[in-house]
Amino acid sequence: MINKHLRHHQWKAFRRNPMFERNLAIRIFMYVIFALLAGEMLLTGILLDSLLRGIGPYELAIDTFNFILPFFLAVDFTIKFFFKGNQSMKIAPYLTLPIRGRVLFNFLLRKEFTSFWNYYMIFLVVPFALKAITPFFGLGATLLYIVAFFSMCIIISLVVCAINMLISRNFWSYLIAGMIIALPFFLFFVCQINIGEKAVNFGRALLKLNILPYLSIVVAMILGWIANLRLMREGLYREMQGEKIDKISSFSSLSFLDRFGSIGDCINLEIKMILRSPRLKQQTLMSSALIIGLFFYMLYVPNSPFLQNGQFIFFLYGIITVGLLGIVMGQIIFSAEAGHFDGLATRPLSLFSVLKGKYILYSIYSLAVTLILLVPAFQGKISAFMLIAMLLYVVGPVYFLIFQNAVFNKTHYDLYEKGMMNWKGTSGNMLVISMITMFVPVIIILVINMIWNQTVTCCFMSVIGLAFLLTSNLWLKWTYKRFLKRRHKNMEGFRS
């Protein structure tokens, strides 16, 4: 009965919202998109059986599907982490009534069972399972496998909800999500652990109605449920503390940067902007996971199609991987602050410090990615000398070209819009400079590589990169002075 009243209250809150018509139109549009996606997944599920029978070492398509299941679930986790929000409601008003907090928390968690994000994969698995499992194991095993798969989707949702609540308290909880996404790929490609074979054995145990795998799924769901209940209770406690909640914020600043004065403040502000803007957070975090994952795939998969296409793709992906944050954020060095640039320009903070802080942050990111890539370098997958040369080349001439965009870009950029494929705020200047930044440096080193060899190419990249790195203060000042000459023209574009 209480759940029925709670659902009724949520409908009233939606119906009485001043933006009801707009929210209703958005919901209808999203339902149409979800219906189209469900149709595509359903069609793919019908064809998946014949597709999987033609690949892989297994006779049964379900074994091949189970082999890729850990990677499949990692992709599902990635999609939910970036696009699915936690179920929410205003709990505080109910605390004056004789209703236990646990009842409210359980109500929110039960809504995960009706969330579309836990069903879109089911549209793929149901037709596939009926074709691939029923003829060999029977209808009962098929239905239990579908239930087990759906339960794993629910567990992933519970994990995503828990991580989102941890992120709201501590910035470093992003590392947990990153490790979960990378774990199956790291185990398979780097540690050489055949987790696919283990997943096949787990799937066979499910199909043979072994009680242990079903029991493990139930235990994992119970643990996820309990963890979410505890985090919700602690979150409500902090919410009721009033002013104290500010002291337990998700990210206020990295305190060790305070010793660097205004430049440290600029770095902190840049990190805040990325983490608090839905658009930038999706673009930077999801792009980083995708590009770094593709680069590892290129290094570890035998007969990789990237390497078969020659050194151009390898150098291009290497530069994009190492310099991704600078390439993404460098397109909007000042236009990202378009909405409040007038206020920034009237503050005593120097715009040169802003430029320098951004350059240092992007360079630190490039260094961190290079350190990660040292793992395959030590395993002989890539030359460590080439990796270091690529780092110097990125923080040198590549970032020099990127930062020239700060002078010419005068397009208004809305930080609060969402979407990976959102092109609003993208100008012709940004597109041209981005293309020059990505392709011209690669073409130069490819020409050198063709005339001489890889060692000479790496030496050239290191020398040129080191020269730009050591003179970075000079060319950043030059960029800053050029921006000052046309800042009013740019600010006029920022306001539009």
C-alpha positions as CSV (number, residue, x, y, z in Angstrom):
1,M,0.0,0.0,0.0
2,I,2.8,2.4,0.9
3,N,4.5,1.8,-2.4
4,K,1.3,2.6,-4.3
5,H,1.1,5.9,-2.4
6,L,4.7,6.7,-3.2
7,R,4.3,6.0,-6.9
8,H,1.2,8.3,-6.8
9,H,3.2,11.1,-5.1
10,Q,5.9,10.9,-7.7
11,W,3.3,11.1,-10.5
12,K,1.8,14.2,-8.8
13,A,5.2,15.8,-8.5
14,F,5.8,15.2,-12.2
15,R,2.3,16.4,-13.2
16,R,2.4,19.6,-11.1
17,N,5.9,20.6,-12.2
18,P,5.8,24.0,-13.9
19,M,7.8,22.5,-16.8
20,F,5.3,19.6,-17.1
21,E,4.6,20.1,-20.9
22,R,8.3,20.3,-21.7
23,N,9.2,17.3,-19.5
24,L,6.3,15.3,-21.1
25,A,7.5,16.0,-24.6
26,I,11.0,15.0,-23.7
27,R,9.7,11.7,-22.2
28,I,7.7,10.9,-25.2
29,F,10.7,11.6,-27.4
30,M,12.9,9.4,-25.3
31,Y,10.3,6.6,-25.3
32,V,10.3,6.7,-29.1
33,I,14.1,6.5,-29.2
34,F,14.1,3.6,-26.7
35,A,11.5,1.8,-28.8
36,L,13.7,2.2,-31.9
37,L,16.7,0.9,-29.9
38,A,14.7,-2.0,-28.6
39,G,13.7,-2.9,-32.2
40,E,17.3,-2.8,-33.3
41,M,18.4,-5.0,-30.4
42,L,15.5,-7.4,-31.1
43,L,16.6,-7.8,-34.7
44,T,20.2,-8.2,-33.7
45,G,19.2,-10.9,-31.2
46,I,17.4,-12.9,-33.9
47,L,20.5,-12.8,-36.1
48,L,23.1,-13.2,-33.4
49,D,22.8,-17.0,-33.3
50,S,23.9,-17.5,-36.9
51,L,26.6,-14.8,-36.5
52,L,28.2,-16.4,-33.5
53,R,28.2,-19.9,-35.0
54,G,30.5,-18.7,-37.7
55,I,33.2,-17.3,-35.3
56,G,35.1,-18.6,-32.3
57,P,36.3,-22.1,-31.4
58,Y,33.0,-23.3,-30.0
59,E,30.4,-25.4,-31.7
60,L,27.5,-23.8,-29.8
61,A,26.7,-20.1,-30.3
62,I,25.8,-19.8,-26.6
63,D,29.4,-20.7,-25.6
64,T,30.8,-18.0,-27.9
65,F,28.4,-15.6,-26.4
66,N,29.5,-16.6,-22.8
67,F,33.1,-16.2,-23.9
68,I,32.5,-12.5,-24.7
69,L,30.1,-12.0,-21.8
70,P,32.6,-10.3,-19.4
71,F,33.4,-7.7,-22.0
72,F,29.7,-7.4,-22.9
73,L,29.0,-6.6,-19.2
74,A,31.9,-4.1,-19.0
75,V,30.3,-2.3,-22.0
76,D,26.9,-2.4,-20.2
77,F,28.5,-0.9,-17.1
78,T,30.2,1.8,-19.1
79,I,26.9,2.8,-20.8
80,K,25.0,2.9,-17.5
81,F,27.8,4.8,-15.7
82,F,27.8,7.6,-18.2
83,F,24.1,7.8,-19.1
84,K,22.0,6.3,-16.3
85,G,21.1,8.5,-13.3
86,N,20.2,7.2,-9.8
87,Q,16.6,6.9,-8.9
88,S,15.7,9.9,-6.7
89,M,12.9,11.4,-4.6
90,K,12.7,14.0,-1.8
91,I,12.9,11.7,1.2
92,A,13.2,14.3,4.0
93,P,9.5,15.4,4.0
94,Y,8.5,11.7,4.7
95,L,10.6,11.6,7.8
96,T,8.0,13.5,9.7
97,L,5.6,10.7,9.1
98,P,5.6,7.2,10.7
99,I,7.5,5.7,7.7
100,R,10.9,4.0,8.2
101,G,13.7,5.3,6.0
102,R,14.4,1.7,4.9
103,V,11.0,1.5,3.3
104,L,11.8,4.6,1.2
105,F,15.2,3.3,0.2
106,N,13.8,-0.1,-0.8
107,F,11.2,1.7,-2.9
108,L,13.9,3.5,-4.9
109,L,16.0,0.4,-5.3
110,R,13.0,-1.7,-6.5
111,K,12.5,0.9,-9.3
112,E,15.8,-0.5,-10.8
113,F,13.8,-3.5,-11.8
114,T,11.6,-1.4,-14.1
115,S,14.4,0.9,-15.4
116,F,14.8,0.8,-19.2
117,W,18.6,0.6,-18.7
118,N,18.2,-2.9,-17.4
119,Y,15.9,-4.1,-20.2
120,Y,17.6,-2.9,-23.4
121,M,20.0,-5.9,-23.3
122,I,17.1,-8.3,-22.6
123,F,15.7,-7.4,-26.0
124,L,18.9,-8.8,-27.4
125,V,19.3,-11.9,-25.2
126,V,15.7,-13.2,-25.2
127,P,15.5,-14.0,-29.0
128,F,19.1,-15.2,-29.0
129,A,18.6,-17.5,-26.0
130,L,15.4,-19.0,-27.5
131,K,17.3,-19.9,-30.7
132,A,20.7,-20.8,-29.2
133,I,19.7,-22.6,-25.9
134,T,16.3,-24.2,-26.3
135,P,17.1,-26.8,-28.9
136,F,20.0,-28.1,-26.8
137,F,19.1,-27.6,-23.1
138,G,15.3,-27.1,-23.1
139,L,13.0,-24.2,-22.4
140,G,13.4,-24.3,-18.6
141,A,17.2,-23.8,-18.9
142,T,16.6,-21.0,-21.4
143,L,14.2,-19.1,-19.1
144,L,16.6,-19.5,-16.1
145,Y,19.5,-18.2,-18.2
146,I,17.5,-15.2,-19.2
147,V,16.6,-14.6,-15.5
148,A,20.3,-15.0,-14.5
149,F,21.4,-12.5,-17.3
150,F,18.7,-10.0,-16.2
151,S,19.9,-10.4,-12.6
152,M,23.5,-9.6,-13.7
153,C,22.2,-6.4,-15.3
154,I,20.4,-5.5,-12.0
155,I,23.7,-6.1,-10.1
156,I,25.6,-3.8,-12.5
157,S,22.9,-1.1,-12.0
158,L,23.3,-1.5,-8.2
159,V,27.1,-1.2,-8.5
160,V,26.6,2.0,-10.7
161,C,24.3,3.5,-8.2
162,A,26.7,2.8,-5.3
163,I,29.6,4.3,-7.3
164,N,27.6,7.4,-8.2
165,M,26.8,7.9,-4.5
166,L,30.5,7.5,-3.6
167,I,31.5,10.0,-6.4
168,S,29.2,12.6,-4.8
169,R,31.3,12.4,-1.7
170,N,34.8,11.8,-3.1
171,F,36.3,12.7,-6.4
172,W,38.7,9.7,-6.3
173,S,35.8,7.3,-6.6
174,Y,36.0,7.8,-10.3
175,L,39.0,5.4,-10.1
176,I,36.7,2.6,-9.0
177,A,34.6,3.0,-12.1
178,G,37.7,3.1,-14.3
179,M,39.1,0.0,-12.8
180,I,35.8,-1.9,-13.2
181,I,35.6,-0.9,-16.9
182,A,39.3,-1.9,-17.5
183,L,39.4,-5.0,-15.4
184,P,38.3,-7.7,-18.0
185,F,40.4,-6.2,-20.7
186,F,43.4,-5.9,-18.3
187,L,43.1,-9.5,-17.2
188,F,42.7,-10.8,-20.7
189,F,45.2,-8.8,-22.7
190,V,47.8,-7.8,-20.1
191,C,47.7,-10.6,-17.5
192,Q,47.0,-13.2,-20.2
193,I,44.2,-14.7,-18.0
194,N,41.6,-16.4,-20.2
195,I,38.5,-15.0,-18.4
196,G,36.5,-15.9,-21.5
197,E,37.0,-19.6,-20.9
198,K,36.1,-19.1,-17.2
199,A,32.9,-17.3,-18.4
200,V,32.1,-20.2,-20.7
201,N,32.4,-22.7,-17.8
202,F,30.2,-20.4,-15.6
203,G,27.6,-20.3,-18.4
204,R,27.6,-24.1,-18.9
205,A,27.0,-24.4,-15.1
206,L,24.0,-22.1,-15.5
207,L,22.6,-24.2,-18.4
208,K,23.2,-27.5,-16.5
209,L,21.2,-26.0,-13.6
210,N,24.1,-26.1,-11.2
211,I,23.0,-24.3,-8.0
212,L,26.3,-22.6,-7.2
213,P,26.3,-20.0,-10.0
214,Y,22.7,-19.1,-9.3
215,L,23.5,-18.8,-5.6
216,S,26.5,-16.6,-6.4
217,I,24.3,-14.2,-8.4
218,V,21.7,-14.0,-5.6
219,V,24.5,-13.3,-3.0
220,A,26.0,-10.6,-5.3
221,M,22.6,-8.9,-5.6
222,I,21.9,-9.0,-1.9
223,L,25.3,-7.5,-1.2
224,G,24.7,-4.8,-3.8
225,W,21.3,-4.0,-2.3
226,I,22.7,-3.8,1.3
227,A,25.6,-1.6,0.1
228,N,23.1,0.8,-1.6
229,L,20.9,0.9,1.5
230,R,23.8,1.8,3.7
231,L,25.1,4.5,1.3
232,M,21.6,6.0,1.0
233,R,21.2,6.1,4.7
234,E,24.5,7.9,5.1
235,G,23.7,10.3,2.3
236,L,20.4,11.2,4.0
237,Y,22.2,11.8,7.3
238,R,24.6,14.2,5.6
239,E,21.7,15.9,3.9
240,M,20.1,16.5,7.2
241,Q,23.3,18.1,8.6
242,G,22.7,21.3,6.8
243,E,26.0,23.3,6.5
244,K,28.2,20.3,7.3
245,I,27.4,18.8,3.9
246,D,29.7,21.3,2.3
247,K,32.7,19.8,4.2
248,I,32.0,16.4,2.6
249,S,31.6,17.6,-1.0
250,S,32.5,15.4,-3.9
251,F,35.4,17.6,-5.0
252,S,36.3,21.1,-3.8
253,S,40.0,21.2,-4.6
254,L,43.2,19.4,-4.6
255,S,44.8,20.9,-1.6
256,F,48.4,20.3,-2.6
257,L,47.9,22.7,-5.6
258,D,47.4,25.6,-3.2
259,R,51.1,26.0,-2.9
260,F,51.3,27.0,-6.6
261,G,49.3,30.1,-6.1
262,S,47.0,31.4,-8.9
263,I,48.1,28.6,-11.3
264,G,47.1,26.0,-8.8
265,D,43.7,27.7,-8.5
266,C,43.3,27.6,-12.3
267,I,44.0,23.9,-12.4
268,N,41.5,23.2,-9.6
269,L,38.9,25.3,-11.5
270,E,39.5,23.4,-14.7
271,I,39.1,20.0,-12.9
272,K,35.9,21.3,-11.3
273,M,34.5,22.5,-14.7
274,I,35.2,19.1,-16.3
275,L,33.6,17.1,-13.4
276,R,30.6,19.4,-12.9
277,S,29.6,19.9,-16.6
278,P,27.6,16.9,-17.9
279,R,28.8,17.6,-21.4
280,L,32.5,17.8,-20.6
281,K,32.4,14.9,-18.2
282,Q,30.8,12.6,-20.8
283,Q,33.2,13.8,-23.5
284,T,36.4,13.5,-21.5
285,L,35.8,10.4,-19.4
286,M,34.1,8.3,-22.0
287,S,36.5,9.4,-24.8
288,S,39.4,8.5,-22.6
289,A,38.1,5.0,-21.8
290,L,37.3,4.4,-25.5
291,I,40.5,5.7,-27.0
292,I,42.8,4.1,-24.4
293,G,40.9,0.8,-24.8
294,L,41.3,0.9,-28.6
295,F,45.0,1.6,-28.2
296,F,45.5,-1.4,-25.9
297,Y,43.4,-3.5,-28.4
298,M,45.8,-2.3,-31.2
299,L,48.8,-3.4,-29.1
300,Y,47.6,-6.7,-27.8
301,V,45.3,-8.3,-30.4
302,P,47.2,-10.4,-33.0
303,N,46.9,-9.2,-36.6
304,S,45.2,-6.0,-35.4
305,P,43.5,-4.2,-38.3
306,F,45.0,-0.9,-37.0
307,L,48.6,-2.2,-37.4
308,Q,47.7,-3.8,-40.7
309,N,46.8,-0.3,-42.0
310,G,50.4,0.9,-41.5
311,Q,52.2,3.3,-39.3
312,F,49.9,6.2,-40.0
313,I,47.1,4.8,-37.9
314,F,49.5,3.8,-35.2
315,F,51.1,7.2,-34.8
316,L,47.7,9.0,-35.1
317,Y,46.1,6.8,-32.4
318,G,49.2,7.1,-30.2
319,I,49.2,11.0,-30.4
320,I,45.4,11.0,-29.8
321,T,45.7,8.6,-26.8
322,V,48.5,10.5,-25.1
323,G,47.1,14.0,-25.8
324,L,43.4,13.2,-25.6
325,L,42.5,15.7,-22.8
326,G,44.3,18.5,-24.5
327,I,42.7,17.7,-27.9
328,V,39.2,17.6,-26.4
329,M,39.5,20.6,-24.0
330,G,42.0,22.5,-26.2
331,Q,39.1,23.1,-28.7
332,I,37.3,25.2,-26.1
333,I,40.2,26.7,-24.0
334,F,38.3,30.0,-23.3
335,S,34.9,29.3,-25.0
336,A,34.1,26.7,-22.2
337,E,34.0,29.7,-19.9
338,A,31.8,31.6,-22.4
339,G,28.9,31.9,-20.0
340,H,30.9,33.6,-17.3
341,F,33.9,35.0,-19.2
342,D,32.9,38.6,-18.5
343,G,33.2,37.9,-14.8
344,L,36.5,36.1,-15.3
345,A,37.9,39.0,-17.3
346,T,37.0,41.5,-14.5
347,R,38.7,39.5,-11.8
348,P,42.3,40.1,-10.8
349,L,43.2,36.6,-12.0
350,S,45.5,36.8,-15.1
351,L,44.3,35.1,-18.2
352,F,47.9,34.0,-18.7
353,S,47.6,32.0,-15.5
354,V,44.5,30.4,-16.9
355,L,46.4,29.4,-20.0
356,K,49.4,28.1,-18.1
357,G,47.2,26.1,-15.7
358,K,45.3,24.4,-18.5
359,Y,48.6,23.5,-20.2
360,I,50.0,22.0,-17.0
361,L,46.9,20.0,-16.4
362,Y,46.8,18.6,-20.0
363,S,50.5,17.8,-19.7
364,I,49.9,15.9,-16.4
365,Y,47.2,13.9,-18.1
366,S,49.5,13.0,-21.0
367,L,52.2,12.0,-18.5
368,A,49.7,9.8,-16.6
369,V,48.6,8.0,-19.8
370,T,52.2,7.5,-20.8
371,L,52.9,5.8,-17.4
372,I,50.0,3.5,-18.0
373,L,51.3,2.6,-21.5
374,L,54.7,1.7,-20.0
375,V,53.1,-1.6,-19.0
376,P,52.9,-2.8,-22.6
377,A,56.2,-1.1,-23.2
378,F,57.9,-3.3,-20.6
379,Q,56.2,-6.3,-22.2
380,G,57.7,-5.5,-25.6
381,K,54.5,-4.4,-27.3
382,I,55.7,-0.9,-28.0
383,S,59.1,0.8,-27.8
384,A,59.5,2.8,-24.6
385,F,61.7,5.3,-26.5
386,M,58.8,5.8,-29.0
387,L,56.4,6.3,-26.1
388,I,58.5,9.0,-24.4
389,A,59.1,10.7,-27.8
390,M,55.4,10.7,-28.4
391,L,54.8,12.3,-25.0
392,L,57.3,15.1,-25.7
393,Y,55.9,15.6,-29.1
394,V,52.4,15.9,-27.7
395,V,53.2,18.4,-24.9
396,G,55.4,20.3,-27.4
397,P,54.3,21.1,-30.9
398,V,50.8,19.4,-30.7
399,Y,49.7,21.4,-27.7
400,F,51.3,24.5,-29.3
401,L,48.9,24.1,-32.3
402,I,46.0,23.3,-30.0
403,F,46.5,26.4,-27.9
404,Q,46.3,28.7,-31.0
405,N,42.6,27.9,-31.0
406,A,42.2,30.1,-27.9
407,V,43.0,33.1,-30.1
408,F,40.4,32.5,-32.8
409,N,37.6,30.6,-31.2
410,K,34.7,32.9,-30.3
411,T,31.8,30.5,-30.3
412,H,29.5,30.2,-27.3
413,Y,29.7,26.8,-25.6
414,D,27.0,25.6,-23.3
415,L,28.5,23.5,-20.5
416,Y,25.2,22.2,-19.2
417,E,24.0,20.5,-22.3
418,K,24.5,16.7,-22.6
419,G,25.5,14.4,-25.3
420,M,28.7,12.9,-26.7
421,M,27.7,13.8,-30.3
422,N,26.6,17.4,-29.5
423,W,28.1,19.8,-32.0
424,K,26.6,23.0,-30.6
425,G,29.4,25.5,-29.9
426,T,31.7,24.0,-32.6
427,S,32.9,26.5,-35.1
428,G,34.8,26.2,-38.4
429,N,38.0,27.5,-36.8
430,M,37.8,24.7,-34.1
431,L,37.3,22.0,-36.7
432,V,40.1,23.2,-39.0
433,I,42.6,23.6,-36.1
434,S,41.6,20.2,-34.7
435,M,42.2,18.6,-38.1
436,I,45.6,20.4,-38.4
437,T,46.6,19.3,-34.9
438,M,45.8,15.7,-35.4
439,F,47.0,15.1,-39.0
440,V,49.9,17.6,-39.8
441,P,52.2,16.4,-36.9
442,V,51.6,12.8,-37.9
443,I,52.3,13.4,-41.6
444,I,55.6,15.2,-40.7
445,I,56.8,12.2,-38.6
446,L,55.7,9.7,-41.2
447,V,57.7,11.5,-43.9
448,I,60.8,11.4,-41.7
449,N,60.1,7.8,-40.9
450,M,59.9,6.9,-44.6
451,I,63.2,8.8,-45.4
452,W,65.2,7.5,-42.5
453,N,64.0,5.0,-39.8
454,Q,62.0,4.8,-36.6
455,T,65.0,5.7,-34.4
456,V,65.6,8.9,-36.3
457,T,61.9,9.7,-36.1
458,C,61.8,9.3,-32.3
459,C,64.9,11.4,-32.0
460,F,63.2,14.2,-34.1
461,M,60.0,14.0,-32.0
462,S,62.0,14.1,-28.7
463,V,64.2,17.1,-29.8
464,I,61.3,19.1,-31.2
465,G,59.0,18.2,-28.3
466,L,61.7,19.1,-25.8
467,A,62.4,22.5,-27.5
468,F,58.7,23.4,-27.4
469,L,58.4,22.2,-23.8
470,L,61.4,24.2,-22.6
471,T,60.0,27.3,-24.4
472,S,56.4,26.8,-23.4
473,N,56.4,29.9,-21.2
474,L,57.4,32.0,-24.2
475,W,54.9,30.7,-26.7
476,L,52.1,30.7,-24.0
477,K,52.9,34.4,-23.4
478,W,52.8,35.0,-27.2
479,T,49.4,33.3,-27.4
480,Y,48.1,35.3,-24.5
481,K,49.2,38.6,-26.0
482,R,47.5,37.7,-29.4
483,F,44.3,36.8,-27.5
484,L,44.3,40.1,-25.6
485,K,44.4,42.0,-29.0
486,R,41.1,40.4,-30.0
487,R,39.5,39.6,-26.7
488,H,36.6,42.0,-27.1
489,K,35.7,40.5,-30.4
490,N,35.9,37.0,-28.9
491,M,33.8,38.1,-25.8
492,E,31.1,39.4,-28.2
493,G,30.9,35.9,-29.7
494,F,30.9,34.3,-26.2
495,R,27.8,36.3,-25.3
496,S,25.8,35.3,-28.4
